[in-house]
């Protein structure tokens, strides 16, 4: 004998959908600040690495050429006499004004992301 009871409609109720949306928004609210901190840290590390490459190339150039100072523009290029490949900026910082001499102990640039953070690399 068949039962006369009908099957309930399949699907989610409005309350279930609202609960899922609240959970997803809470997870997103916790993840976005953490992602932003990681992104800022990665930018600073990339800029520090660029400064390290410039510093190493400058020291090598000064030793080989027997000079006491060098401008960053003399180090970059794609020719065989260049010491490093052209530096790609991370967030609009400028490396073109850097002059490194034998007395320099650190080089730094200012990050152009609105808060003007100075990033320094010790040679």
Secondary structure, 3 states (H helix, E strand, C coil): CCCCCCCCCCCCCHHHHHHHHHHHHHHHHHHHHHHHHHHHHHHHHHHHHHHHHHHHHHHHHHHHHCCCEEEHHHCECCCCCCCECCCCCCCCCCCCCCEEECCCCEEEEECCCCCCCEEEEEC
